[in-house]
C-alpha cells in the first residue's frame, strides 16, 4: 500500500520532534503550561492562550496545530486550576487531546514559591480517510468510509521553583498512559518525555527588560529537543526576540499589547535542518489575555510593571517598593 510507505516517510521526517507525540511551539517563554502543569495558577491572575501553528509550510499535510488553554490562581488560596485542548493533523493522522490540571503552590517568602502540578488527559488519535490513497480499496485494515478513532488516557506531573524574576522546573509528560490498539491488533501507548525548563530576567533600566528562557525535552530513544530564547520586553507593551531550536530552526519573535491586557505574538521558524531546502518555514500566532480578577492586584498593577524601574541600571534585583504618602504627610 502506498499509504504505508507515506506514513513511514512521514514518521522518519518528523522523528526529531518526537513524531509529534507532544506539540512543538516556538514561543516557549510565554506559554510554559502545556509542558509543565505546575505553571497552572503560578501567577496571581487568569491566563488564556489561543494558538495557531503551521509547521513546515510547503509540504503537503505538514503538522497543523490549534491550541487553547486556560489556567488561573484561586484568590486567597495556594492552588491553581487549569486545562487545555489542542487539535493537530499530520499527514493521514489526526489527534485531539484534552487536559485538566491541579497545582499547589508553597510560599517560600520574598515572592518565591515551590509549585507542584498534576494533569489528567484524554487523547484521541484518528486516521484521515480523505487523505489516503490505497492500491486496494478493499484493504481489511483501513476503512475509507470513516475516520477510525482510538481513545486512550494519560497523566503528566511537574515541579517548579519560581520567583518574580526566575524559574526552574522539571516535568514528566505521559507519566502514565493506557494502551490502545492498532488496526492489526498491536498495542501502543504514549511514551514518557522529560522536560527541563529554566529562565531568568534582567532589568536594563528605564522600562526595558531581557528575558532568557530555555528548554530541554528528553526521551530514552529519540534525540533531545533543545531550545533557547531571548526576548526583549518594553514595559509589557512591545516584545521582540530570537530563539534557536537545536538542529531544527532559528526563530524570530515579535509581539505587542494591543488592548488592555490582550497581547498578540508572532513567531517564524527558519529551518536549519537537512530538509530545509524542500520546505518553507513555520508560522505561529498566539493571542494571550490576562484577567486580573483580584481587586488588590488590579489596583497595584504598577508594582508588576517595568515602569517602576525607570532610571535603574542593569540589575537582577526585585522591583523596589513604591512609598506612598500617609495621612498627614506633606506631598512636597
SVG drawing of the C-alpha trace seen along z (x, -y; Angstrom):
<svg xmlns="http://www.w3.org/2000/svg" viewBox="-18 -71 42 79">
<polyline fill="none" stroke="black" stroke-width="0.4" points="0.0,0.0 1.3,-3.4 -0.3,-4.8 2.0,-2.6 5.1,-4.0 3.7,-7.5 3.2,-7.1 6.6,-5.6 8.3,-8.5 6.3,-11.0 7.4,-9.5 11.0,-9.5 10.8,-13.1 9.4,-14.3 11.5,-12.0 13.3,-14.9 10.1,-16.4 9.1,-13.0 6.7,-12.2 4.5,-14.9 3.7,-13.0 3.8,-16.3 3.1,-19.6 6.0,-21.7 5.7,-25.5 8.2,-28.3 7.1,-30.9 8.1,-28.7 9.0,-31.7 5.4,-33.0 3.5,-29.7 5.0,-27.1 1.8,-25.5 1.4,-22.9 4.7,-21.2 4.6,-21.6 1.3,-21.5 3.0,-23.2 2.5,-26.5 -1.2,-26.5 -2.1,-29.4 1.6,-30.3 0.8,-34.0 -2.0,-36.0 -4.3,-36.2 -6.2,-34.1 -4.4,-33.4 -5.9,-32.4 -3.7,-31.4 -5.0,-30.7 -2.5,-29.4 -2.4,-28.5 0.7,-26.9 1.5,-25.8 4.7,-23.8 6.9,-23.1 4.8,-25.1 5.3,-23.9 5.0,-20.2 1.5,-18.8 -0.3,-17.7 2.5,-19.0 1.6,-19.5 -1.2,-22.0 -2.0,-22.7 -4.7,-24.6 -4.4,-25.1 -6.4,-26.7 -5.6,-26.8 -6.9,-28.5 -5.3,-28.4 -5.8,-30.5 -4.8,-31.0 -7.6,-30.9 -7.9,-34.0 -6.6,-33.7 -5.7,-30.1 -2.4,-28.4 -3.5,-26.4 -4.3,-26.8 -6.6,-25.1 -6.3,-24.8 -7.0,-22.9 -6.2,-22.8 -7.4,-21.3 -5.4,-21.0 -6.1,-19.6 -3.5,-18.6 -3.3,-17.0 -0.2,-15.4 -0.3,-13.6 -3.0,-10.9 -3.2,-11.1 -5.2,-13.5 -5.4,-13.9 -7.5,-15.8 -6.1,-16.0 -7.7,-17.4 -6.3,-18.1 -7.3,-19.2 -4.8,-20.3 -4.4,-20.9 -1.4,-22.7 -0.3,-23.5 1.9,-26.5 4.0,-26.6 5.2,-30.2 8.9,-30.3 9.0,-34.0 10.2,-37.0 7.8,-36.2 9.5,-32.8 7.3,-29.7 7.7,-25.9 4.9,-24.5 3.7,-21.0 1.2,-20.1 -0.6,-17.1 -2.8,-16.6 -5.2,-14.1 -5.5,-13.7 -7.8,-12.2 -6.4,-11.6 -8.0,-10.6 -6.0,-9.6 -7.7,-9.0 -7.0,-8.3 -8.0,-10.9 -9.6,-8.8 -9.9,-11.6 -6.1,-11.9 -5.5,-8.2 -4.7,-6.7 -4.7,-2.9 -3.7,-0.4 -6.6,1.8 -9.9,0.2 -10.8,3.4 -8.0,3.2 -9.1,5.2 -7.3,2.9 -8.5,-0.5 -12.0,-1.7 -12.0,-4.7 -15.7,-5.4 -15.0,-6.6 -12.2,-8.2 -11.2,-5.4 -10.6,-6.6 -8.6,-5.3 -9.0,-6.8 -6.7,-6.5 -5.9,-8.3 -2.8,-9.6 -1.3,-11.9 1.5,-14.5 3.3,-15.7 5.7,-18.7 7.6,-20.7 8.5,-24.4 10.7,-26.7 10.0,-30.3 10.2,-33.9 9.5,-37.3 12.4,-37.1 13.4,-33.4 12.1,-29.9 13.5,-26.3 11.2,-23.4 11.0,-19.7 8.1,-17.7 7.3,-14.2 4.8,-14.2 2.9,-10.9 3.9,-9.8 1.1,-7.2 -0.8,-6.2 -3.3,-3.5 -2.7,-1.3 -4.6,-1.5 -5.0,1.0 -3.6,0.5 -5.5,1.8 -3.5,5.1 -4.1,5.8 -0.8,4.5 -1.0,2.2 0.8,-1.2 0.9,-3.8 2.2,-7.3 5.8,-7.2 7.2,-9.4 9.0,-12.6 11.2,-14.5 11.0,-18.3 13.7,-20.6 13.0,-24.3 14.8,-27.4 14.8,-31.1 15.6,-34.5 15.1,-38.2 17.5,-41.1 16.3,-44.7 18.2,-47.1 16.9,-50.4 14.1,-52.6 11.2,-50.4 13.3,-47.6 13.8,-44.0 15.5,-41.0 14.1,-37.6 16.1,-34.4 14.5,-31.0 15.5,-27.5 14.0,-24.0 15.4,-20.5 13.0,-17.6 14.5,-14.2 13.2,-10.8 15.0,-7.5 15.0,-6.5 14.8,-9.9 17.1,-12.9 16.9,-15.6 14.8,-18.7 16.7,-21.8 15.6,-25.4 16.9,-28.7 15.3,-32.1 16.0,-35.7 13.0,-38.1 13.1,-41.9 10.2,-43.4 9.5,-47.1 7.1,-47.9 4.9,-44.9 3.8,-46.7 6.2,-45.6 8.2,-42.3 10.9,-41.1 13.2,-38.2 15.3,-35.4 15.5,-31.7 17.2,-28.6 15.9,-25.0 18.8,-22.7 19.4,-21.3 15.9,-22.4 15.2,-26.1 16.2,-29.7 13.2,-31.6 12.2,-35.2 9.5,-36.5 7.6,-39.8 4.6,-40.8 2.6,-43.7 0.0,-44.6 -2.9,-45.6 -5.7,-46.3 -5.6,-46.4 -4.1,-43.0 -4.6,-41.4 -1.3,-40.5 -0.5,-39.2 2.7,-37.3 4.0,-36.0 6.9,-33.6 8.6,-32.5 10.8,-29.4 13.6,-29.5 14.7,-25.9 18.3,-24.9 17.9,-21.1 18.8,-18.9 15.3,-19.1 15.3,-22.9 15.6,-23.0 12.3,-21.1 10.1,-23.1 9.4,-26.6 9.3,-28.0 6.8,-27.6 4.3,-30.2 2.9,-30.6 0.3,-33.1 -0.6,-33.5 -3.3,-35.5 -2.7,-35.9 -5.1,-37.5 -4.6,-38.2 -7.7,-38.7 -6.9,-40.4 -9.8,-39.3 -8.2,-40.2 -9.0,-43.8 -5.9,-44.2 -3.8,-43.1 -5.7,-45.3 -5.1,-48.4 -1.4,-47.5 -0.6,-46.5 2.2,-49.1 4.1,-47.0 4.3,-44.3 5.2,-46.7 8.7,-47.6 7.7,-51.3 8.9,-51.2 12.4,-50.6 12.7,-54.0 16.2,-55.2 17.5,-51.9 20.7,-50.3 21.4,-46.7 20.0,-44.7 18.8,-41.3 17.1,-42.9 13.4,-42.8 11.3,-45.7 11.7,-48.5 8.8,-49.2 6.9,-52.3 6.4,-54.5 3.0,-56.3 2.3,-59.3 0.5,-58.5 -2.3,-60.7 -1.0,-63.9 2.3,-63.8 3.1,-66.5 3.4,-65.8 6.0,-68.5"/>
</svg>
